[in-house]
Amino acid sequence: MAEVDLVIRGGTVVDGSGGAPKKADVAIDKGVIVAVGEIREKGREEIDASGLLVTPGWVDIHTHYDGQVTWDSRMTPSSIHGSTTVVMGNCGVGFAPVRKADHDRLIRLMEGVEDIPGAALHEGLSWNWESFADYMDAVEQLPHDVDVALQVPHGAVRVYVMGERGAKREAATDDEVAEMRDIVRDAIKAGAIGFSTSRTVAHRTSDGDLTPTIGAADKEMMAIAEGLKEAGAGVLQWVSDFREIDHEFSLVEKLVEISGRPLSFSLVQADVMPDQWRDLLSRLDKAAGRGLPIKAQVQGRPVGLMLGLQGSVHPFLTRPSYRAIADKPLEERVAIMRDPAFRAQLLSESLEPGHPFLNSLAGAYHKMFELGDPPNYEPSPEESIGARAKQGGVNPDEIVYDILTANGGRNFLFFPLHNYYDFDLENALAMMRNPNTVFGLSDGGAHVGVICDVSVPTYMLTHWCRDRVRGERLDLPFVVKSQTRDTAEAVGLLDRGLIAPGMKADVNVIDFDNLRLLPPHMVYDLPSGARRLMQEAQGYVATIVSGEVIYRDGKPTGALPGKLVRGHKPAPVSRAAAE
């Protein structure tokens, strides 16, 4: 072999196949892995991976970077955590297709559903597109650090075809249904890797209205499935409450049968329906047994709210005294809150009525925890604010107040909203081990003021493979395969997610022994200076995309080799031989 672009030498390769780790060199040339084993040839660049893990880059299939991808070359925080391909357009929300008159409508939809500041979207979005193909062209004009793949969102399609009637969830006419089918078909043919929709009442616009796609008629959904069939490509992504579970799951099966395409739906354990996930897994297993390509997207930790003075939610938000200072800068708010008289007044007040969700959180001290450093995402019940208050004989509000006003008001409390009904992650473990599930739900670009689950790929290694003490751990090869090859295959990107000759050279070099999550913190780097939660990690020695190092020791190199992925990608010819 002649000299190659890059050799990663002497690392422990966990190749994404699920096989045992092995010590090997990895040679990369022209963006492709060309050899794995003992590499005698020199690389124009070399990385000494002695004592380090070498894995494929993570393929994150649920991120919501639909706005950020148009104004920012770096898909942070995902790329900070080793993701080398990110999929967006999830949950039926996005920004194309769109008519000029509906720009604000789609911003309000994204702001409400995914907690992305409207001011940032108004300033950041150029809107130099109308069709979905135009949007892809706009995304492609900006270089990125990682590869990006797009799904066409049902909400935008419905509003584009029906205008205000679509936003108000009115029934589509036969002509409108046919137009939606054609739009989705053409978007898939232009390179969208899938179609997404939402049918959950939790998804609302910033005005409080239900998302346009809730309750869309079966004929509308089946026509869209026909569009995917006509395109001969694409995946379906589904979010639902499954409250009418017999009908809803039957519809999921029909869409897969009509389209002939894979479908994935979000699966978490919700406190209001703590056993529904078991029912859904049972139905999923039966559907898979009949040969239907359906998967559930699951997550290996709680879907957790970050409660803090800098964020969207905290326990004092509906107290009159706090509301009077809520618009003041953080430093000024904290100074006021540290005044003993103000503290006593606020803690004596009742919650203002009319805010059922916020007020339910404010009293749920049994599920409220100090996050800590390093962050603890599987805390025991004895560590809750409620338990601490009972043990100390104090009002839990006092503990919360002191935590939130310490550190200049930058601390966060952790509230595990989903996947933590039993105060451990055993149910998440069962979901992850099911052969018909796939890792997802990191929401890297979404919920920027209240959720920071983007670090889940890193957490899977630190917690599940190394540090967990409250139950079983997971094997490293299983976890690596689950967030590389499995997720890549789930969205039809068969050219990545495996360290083998012929595969795309997306690679992480990781100091596994010293891999560490840092606490989330707030930054103000969105357009208009809007906020978003950020989280870093220590231990990523190098992250490589298409053979170029984009991060070294957690710092960006400036390289931007990421591309827009248009459509599904076949496996390289040499892959079968490599396996």
C-alpha positions in Angstrom: 0.0 0.0 0.0 1.3 3.4 -0.9 1.2 6.2 1.6 -2.3 7.0 2.9 -3.9 10.1 4.2 -4.3 9.0 7.8 -3.3 6.0 10.0 -4.9 5.5 13.5 -2.3 3.3 15.0 -2.4 0.8 17.9 -5.9 1.4 19.2 -8.5 -1.0 20.5 -11.0 -1.2 17.7 -14.7 -1.6 18.5 -15.8 -1.8 15.0 -19.6 -1.4 15.2 -20.4 -5.0 14.2 -21.0 -6.1 17.7 -17.9 -8.3 17.7 -15.2 -8.4 20.3 -12.7 -5.5 20.6 -9.4 -6.0 18.9 -6.1 -4.2 18.7 -5.6 -2.9 15.2 -4.5 0.0 13.0 -6.9 1.8 10.8 -5.8 3.2 7.5 -7.9 6.0 5.8 -7.5 7.4 2.3 -9.6 9.8 0.3 -12.3 9.7 3.0 -12.7 5.9 3.1 -11.3 3.2 5.4 -8.9 1.2 3.2 -7.5 -1.3 5.7 -7.9 -2.5 9.3 -5.1 -4.6 10.9 -1.4 -4.2 11.0 -0.6 -1.2 8.8 3.0 -1.0 7.8 2.7 2.0 5.5 3.0 5.5 6.8 0.2 7.9 7.0 0.6 11.5 5.9 -1.0 12.1 9.3 -0.9 9.6 12.2 -2.8 9.3 15.4 -1.3 7.3 18.2 -4.3 5.4 19.7 -2.3 3.2 22.1 -4.6 2.6 25.1 -7.5 4.3 23.4 -10.8 3.1 21.8 -11.4 3.4 18.1 -15.0 3.3 17.1 -17.2 4.5 14.2 -18.7 7.9 14.6 -22.1 8.0 16.2 -25.1 8.3 13.8 -27.7 10.3 15.6 -31.1 9.9 14.0 -33.2 12.4 16.0 -31.7 15.9 16.4 -33.9 18.8 15.2 -31.1 21.0 13.8 -33.5 22.2 11.0 -32.8 25.9 11.7 -29.2 25.7 13.0 -28.1 23.8 9.9 -28.9 26.8 7.7 -26.8 29.3 9.7 -24.2 27.4 11.6 -21.4 25.2 10.2 -20.9 23.3 13.4 -23.7 20.9 14.6 -22.9 21.4 18.3 -23.5 20.0 20.8 -23.8 16.8 18.8 -20.4 17.0 17.1 -18.8 17.6 20.5 -20.1 14.2 21.6 -18.7 12.3 18.7 -21.7 12.3 16.3 -20.6 12.3 12.7 -24.0 12.1 11.0 -27.1 13.8 12.3 -30.7 13.4 11.1 -33.2 16.3 11.4 -36.7 17.0 10.3 -38.1 14.9 13.2 -41.5 15.0 14.8 -43.3 16.6 11.8 -41.8 20.0 12.4 -39.4 21.9 10.1 -39.1 24.8 7.7 -39.9 23.4 4.2 -41.9 23.4 2.1 -43.1 26.9 3.0 -44.9 29.9 1.5 -43.8 33.3 2.5 -47.1 34.0 4.3 -46.4 31.0 6.6 -42.9 31.8 7.8 -44.1 33.0 11.2 -46.5 30.1 11.5 -43.7 27.5 11.1 -41.5 29.5 13.5 -44.3 29.4 16.2 -44.7 25.7 15.6 -41.0 25.0 16.0 -40.7 27.3 19.0 -43.6 25.6 20.8 -42.9 22.0 20.0 -39.1 22.1 20.3 -38.5 25.1 22.6 -36.2 26.9 20.1 -36.3 30.6 20.6 -38.5 32.4 18.1 -36.1 35.4 18.1 -33.2 33.2 17.0 -35.3 31.6 14.2 -36.5 35.0 13.0 -33.0 36.4 12.8 -31.2 33.2 11.7 -33.4 31.8 9.0 -32.8 33.3 5.5 -35.9 31.7 4.0 -34.3 31.6 0.6 -36.3 28.5 -0.2 -39.9 27.4 -0.9 -39.9 23.7 -1.9 -38.1 21.0 0.1 -35.6 20.7 -2.7 -34.9 24.4 -2.4 -34.3 23.9 1.3 -31.9 21.1 0.7 -30.0 23.3 -1.7 -29.8 26.1 0.9 -28.4 23.6 3.5 -25.9 22.3 1.0 -24.5 25.8 0.4 -23.1 26.0 3.9 -20.2 23.7 4.8 -20.6 21.7 8.0 -18.4 19.8 10.4 -20.5 16.6 10.2 -22.9 15.0 7.6 -26.5 16.1 7.8 -29.6 14.2 6.6 -33.1 15.7 6.3 -36.6 14.4 6.6 -39.6 16.2 5.2 -41.9 17.3 8.0 -45.7 16.7 7.9 -46.5 19.9 9.7 -44.8 22.0 7.0 -46.4 20.0 4.2 -49.9 20.3 5.6 -49.6 24.1 6.1 -48.1 24.5 2.6 -51.0 22.7 1.0 -53.9 23.9 3.2 -52.7 27.2 4.7 -54.6 28.2 7.9 -57.0 25.3 7.5 -54.1 22.9 7.8 -52.8 24.7 10.8 -56.3 24.4 12.4 -56.3 20.6 11.7 -59.2 20.7 9.4 -59.8 17.7 7.1 -58.0 17.7 3.8 -59.9 17.4 0.6 -59.0 14.6 -1.9 -57.1 17.1 -4.0 -55.1 18.3 -1.0 -54.3 14.8 0.1 -53.1 14.0 -3.4 -50.9 17.2 -3.4 -49.4 16.2 0.0 -48.6 12.7 -1.4 -46.8 14.3 -4.4 -44.8 16.8 -2.3 -43.5 14.0 -0.1 -42.7 11.8 -3.1 -40.8 14.6 -4.8 -39.0 15.5 -1.6 -37.8 11.9 -1.2 -36.7 11.8 -4.8 -34.8 15.0 -4.3 -32.9 13.5 -1.4 -34.9 13.6 1.8 -34.2 10.4 3.7 -37.7 10.2 5.2 -41.0 11.7 6.3 -41.9 12.5 9.9 -45.2 13.3 11.7 -46.5 14.0 15.2 -49.7 12.9 16.8 -49.1 13.8 20.5 -51.0 16.5 22.4 -47.7 17.4 24.1 -46.6 19.1 20.8 -48.1 22.6 20.6 -47.2 25.9 18.9 -45.9 28.8 21.0 -49.5 30.1 21.0 -50.6 26.8 22.7 -52.4 25.4 19.7 -52.1 21.7 18.9 -49.6 20.9 16.1 -51.3 20.8 12.7 -50.8 17.0 12.2 -52.6 15.7 15.2 -55.7 13.8 14.1 -54.8 13.8 10.5 -57.2 11.4 8.8 -56.1 7.8 7.9 -56.6 8.6 4.2 -54.1 11.5 4.5 -51.5 9.3 6.1 -52.0 6.4 3.7 -51.7 8.7 0.7 -48.4 10.0 2.1 -47.3 6.4 2.5 -48.2 5.9 -1.2 -45.9 8.8 -1.9 -43.0 7.0 -0.3 -43.9 3.9 -2.2 -43.8 5.8 -5.5 -40.4 7.2 -4.6 -39.2 3.8 -3.7 -37.2 5.1 -0.8 -37.4 6.9 2.5 -38.3 6.0 6.1 -41.2 7.1 8.3 -40.7 8.6 11.7 -43.8 8.7 14.1 -44.5 10.4 17.4 -47.7 9.5 19.1 -49.4 9.3 22.5 -51.0 6.0 21.4 -54.0 6.8 23.5 -56.2 4.9 21.0 -53.6 2.2 20.9 -55.5 -0.3 18.8 -56.3 2.1 16.0 -53.0 4.0 16.2 -50.8 0.9 16.0 -52.9 -0.6 13.3 -52.4 2.6 11.3 -48.6 2.3 11.8 -48.7 -1.2 10.4 -50.8 -0.1 7.4 -48.5 2.7 6.5 -45.5 0.3 6.5 -47.5 -2.3 4.4 -48.6 0.4 1.9 -45.2 2.2 1.6 -43.0 -0.9 1.9 -40.7 1.4 3.9 -39.3 1.2 7.5 -40.9 3.1 10.3 -39.7 4.1 13.7 -41.7 5.6 16.6 -40.6 7.2 19.8 -40.9 5.1 23.0 -40.5 6.3 26.5 -42.1 5.4 29.8 -44.5 8.1 30.8 -45.6 8.5 34.5 -49.2 8.9 33.4 -49.1 5.6 31.5 -46.3 3.7 33.2 -47.0 0.3 31.6 -47.9 1.4 28.0 -44.3 0.9 26.8 -44.7 -2.8 27.6 -47.9 -3.0 25.5 -46.2 -1.2 22.6 -43.1 -3.5 22.7 -45.4 -6.5 22.7 -47.2 -5.2 19.6 -43.9 -4.2 18.0 -42.5 -7.7 18.5 -45.6 -9.2 16.9 -45.4 -6.8 13.9 -41.7 -7.6 13.5 -42.5 -11.3 13.6 -44.7 -10.8 10.6 -41.8 -9.2 8.8 -42.9 -5.5 9.2 -39.8 -3.2 9.4 -40.9 -1.2 12.5 -38.6 -0.1 15.2 -39.0 2.0 18.4 -36.6 4.8 19.1 -35.5 4.6 22.7 -33.1 6.3 25.1 -30.8 5.0 27.8 -31.5 7.7 30.4 -34.4 9.8 31.6 -35.8 12.4 29.3 -34.8 15.0 31.9 -35.8 18.6 32.4 -33.1 21.1 33.5 -34.7 23.4 36.0 -32.8 26.7 36.5 -33.0 30.5 36.6 -31.4 30.6 33.1 -33.8 28.1 31.6 -37.4 27.9 30.5 -38.6 26.2 33.7 -38.0 26.2 37.4 -40.1 25.7 40.6 -40.6 29.4 41.4 -41.7 30.6 38.0 -45.3 31.1 39.0 -44.7 32.8 42.3 -45.8 36.5 42.2 -42.5 37.8 43.6 -40.5 35.9 41.0 -42.7 36.9 38.1 -42.1 40.6 39.1 -38.3 40.2 38.5 -38.4 37.5 35.8 -37.4 39.8 33.0 -34.3 41.2 34.8 -30.8 40.1 33.8 -29.6 37.0 35.7 -27.1 38.8 37.9 -29.7 41.3 39.0 -32.3 38.6 39.7 -29.8 36.6 41.8 -28.8 39.7 43.8 -32.5 40.4 44.6 -33.2 36.8 45.4 -30.3 36.7 47.9 -32.0 39.4 50.0 -33.4 37.7 53.1 -36.7 39.7 53.0 -37.3 38.8 49.3 -36.5 35.2 50.0 -39.0 35.0 52.9 -41.7 36.7 50.8 -41.3 34.5 47.8 -41.2 31.3 49.9 -44.4 32.3 51.7 -46.4 32.7 48.4 -48.7 30.3 46.7 -48.3 29.4 43.1 -50.4 31.5 40.7 -53.2 29.4 39.1 -53.5 28.8 35.4 -50.2 27.0 34.9 -51.0 23.3 35.5 -47.7 21.9 34.1 -45.4 24.4 35.8 -47.2 24.1 39.1 -47.2 20.3 39.0 -43.4 20.4 38.6 -43.0 22.9 41.4 -44.4 20.5 44.0 -42.9 17.3 42.7 -39.9 17.3 45.0 -39.7 13.5 45.1 -38.5 13.6 41.5 -36.3 16.6 41.7 -32.6 16.2 42.2 -29.4 18.2 42.4 -27.6 17.3 39.1 -24.1 17.5 40.4 -20.6 17.3 38.8 -20.3 14.9 37.2 -24.0 14.9 36.4 -25.9 12.0 37.9 -28.7 10.8 35.6 -29.7 7.8 37.7 -30.1 9.2 41.2 -31.7 7.2 44.0 -35.0 8.3 45.7 -33.0 9.1 48.8 -31.1 11.8 46.9 -34.3 13.7 45.9 -35.0 17.2 47.2 -38.0 15.8 49.0 -36.0 13.1 50.8 -33.3 15.6 51.7 -35.9 18.0 53.1 -37.6 15.3 55.1 -34.3 14.1 56.5 -33.2 17.7 57.4 -36.6 18.8 58.7 -36.8 21.8 56.4 -39.1 23.0 53.7 -38.0 21.6 50.3 -38.5 25.1 48.8 -35.6 26.3 50.9 -33.2 23.7 49.5 -34.3 24.5 45.9 -33.9 28.2 46.5 -30.4 27.8 47.8 -29.3 25.5 45.0 -30.7 27.8 42.2 -29.3 31.0 43.6 -25.8 29.5 44.2 -23.0 29.7 41.6 -24.4 33.0 40.3 -27.7 31.5 39.5 -26.2 29.1 37.0 -27.0 25.8 38.7 -29.6 23.3 37.4 -31.9 20.9 39.1 -32.6 17.6 37.3 -36.3 16.5 36.9 -36.6 13.1 35.1 -39.8 13.5 33.2 -39.9 10.2 31.4 -38.2 6.8 31.8 -37.9 7.2 35.6 -41.2 6.1 37.1 -39.5 3.5 39.2 -36.5 5.7 40.1 -34.0 3.6 38.2 -33.2 2.8 34.5 -34.2 -0.9 34.5 -37.1 -0.2 32.2 -34.8 1.7 29.8 -32.5 -1.3 29.9 -35.3 -3.6 28.8 -36.2 -1.2 26.0 -32.6 -1.0 24.8 -32.2 -4.8 24.8 -35.2 -5.4 22.7 -34.1 -6.4 19.2 -36.8 -4.2 17.6 -35.6 -1.0 19.2 -33.0 1.5 18.0 -31.2 4.3 19.9 -32.6 7.8 19.3 -34.3 10.8 20.9 -31.2 12.9 21.8 -32.9 16.0 20.5 -29.5 17.7 20.0 -30.9 21.0 18.5 -34.2 21.1 20.4 -35.6 22.0 23.8 -32.7 24.3 24.2 -34.0 26.0 27.4 -35.1 23.0 29.3 -33.6 19.6 28.0 -30.0 18.7 27.3 -30.1 15.0 26.2 -27.6 15.5 23.4 -24.9 13.9 25.5 -26.7 10.5 25.5 -24.2 8.9 23.1 -21.4 9.7 25.5 -23.4 8.7 28.5 -24.0 5.3 27.0 -20.3 4.7 27.3 -19.6 6.3 30.6 -22.6 5.1 32.6 -23.8 1.9 30.9 -20.4 0.5 30.0 -18.2 1.7 32.8 -19.7 3.4 35.9 -23.2 2.1 36.6 -23.7 0.8 40.1 -27.5 0.5 40.5 -27.8 -2.5 38.2 -26.4 -4.3 35.2 -24.0 -2.7 32.8 -24.0 -3.1 29.0 -21.2 -4.5 26.9 -19.2 -2.0 25.0 -19.5 -3.7 21.6 -23.3 -3.7 22.0 -23.5 0.0 22.8 -21.1 1.0 20.0 -23.1 -1.1 17.5 -26.4 0.4 18.8 -25.4 4.0 18.1 -23.4 3.4 14.9 -24.3 0.5 12.6 -27.8 0.0 13.9 -28.8 3.7 13.7 -27.2 4.0 10.3 -29.1 1.1 8.9 -32.3 2.3 10.5 -32.3 5.3 8.1 -30.7 3.6 5.1 -27.2 4.9 5.4 -25.4 1.7 4.8 -22.0 3.3 3.9 -21.2 4.2 7.5 -21.4 3.0 11.1 -18.7 0.2 10.7 -14.9 0.2 10.8 -14.2 -2.0 7.8 -12.5 -1.5 4.4 -14.7 0.4 2.0 -16.7 2.2 4.7 -16.9 5.9 5.1 -14.1 7.1 7.3 -16.2 8.5 10.2 -14.3 7.6 13.4 -14.0 8.4 17.0 -10.7 8.0 19.0 -11.7 7.9 22.7 -9.8 7.8 26.0 -12.4 5.5 27.5 -10.9 5.4 31.0 -11.0 9.2 31.3 -14.2 9.8 29.3 -16.3 12.2 31.4 -19.4 14.3 31.0 -19.3 17.9 32.1 -22.4 19.5 33.6 -24.8 21.3 31.3 -24.5 25.1 31.2 -26.3 27.9 29.3 -24.7 29.7 26.4 -26.0 32.7 24.4 -24.7 32.0 20.9 -27.9 31.6 18.9 -28.9 34.3 16.4 -30.1 37.4 18.3 -28.1 36.3 21.3 -30.7 33.7 22.3 -29.9 31.0 24.8 -29.3 27.3 24.5 -28.2 24.6 26.8 -24.7 23.3 26.1 -22.8 20.3 27.4 -19.2 19.2 26.8 -17.3 16.0 27.4 -13.7 15.2 28.1 -12.0 12.1 26.6 -12.7 12.5 22.8 -9.1 12.5 21.6 -10.2 12.8 17.9 -13.4 12.9 15.9 -13.0 12.2 12.2 -15.4 12.8 9.4 -14.7 11.6 5.9 -11.1 11.1 6.9 -10.6 14.7 8.3 -10.1 15.4 12.0 -12.8 17.8 13.1 -12.1 17.7 16.8 -8.9 17.1 18.8 -9.2 16.8 22.5 -12.6 18.4 22.5 -11.5 21.4 20.4 -12.6 22.1 16.9 -9.9 22.0 14.2 -11.7 24.2 11.8 -12.2 21.4 9.3 -15.7 21.3 7.7 -15.8 18.1 5.6 -19.5 17.4 6.4 -21.9 17.0 3.5 -25.7 17.0 2.9 -26.6 13.3 2.6 -29.0 13.0 -0.3 -31.1 9.8 0.0 -30.1 6.4 1.1 -26.6 5.1 0.7 -25.8 1.5 -0.4 -23.2 -0.5 1.4 -19.8 -0.5 -0.4 -19.1 -3.5 -2.5 -16.2 -4.7 -0.4 -18.3 -4.8 2.8 -19.4 -8.4 2.4 -15.9 -9.6 2.0 -14.8 -7.5 5.0 -17.4 -9.2 7.2 
